[in-house]
Amino acid sequence: MQTEDKREIAITRREVIPGSVEAVFEFIAAEDVLPKVLTGYGPLPAVVNTSDHTASWDQPGAARVIHLADGSSVREQVTDHRAPDYFAYRVWDFGNPIIRTLARGARGEWTFSAAGNSTQVIWTYRFYAKNRLAALPLAGIVHLLWRGYMDVCLKNSRRIMAASAQQPAPQHAASATRFPSCPTRST
């Protein structure tokens, strides 16, 4: 959807993920989660790692560099972290030349609420086009490709949380949550 400001392109995806609100929030907002869940979609590359962390990832203002499988990178900064209900961040300094030409930045927002024994996750991503002319091709990328990238992330999150719910907790740390690794790329 394009909002009143023709330069903002927003998309929202929803998923019910097994686990308590606290456990799902802890997994999704974790500092090391991106390579596990952002495994790529079509021409959109997987996240391979992060670096240059400025603070603990649960602190608003914490920033990092995200490295992608195509060799590009992007900067990300936590803007809000209210466990276990809400998590938000901004993204800028796109390394991909197409996105860098079209967008000045983006904002991601996650909300978490109980859905029986699972958690309803709502993820909204807003790209901010550099100008009205850039908004049209950026909207195409968001609605044709970014939607799929988000869906892959949510499906990976659901699969990992479902697998962790089926594995017994270690004897010495009953409160620890175990998250198996993800495949490196999904198309």
PyMOL commands that set and color helices and strands:
alter all, ss='L'
color gray80, all
select helices_A, chain A and resi 21-28+34-37+97-102+132-166
alter helices_A, ss='H'
color red, helices_A
select strands_A, chain A and resi 8-18+47-51+63-68+73-82+86-92+103-115+118-129
alter strands_A, ss='S'
color yellow, strands_A
deselect
rebuild
show_as cartoon
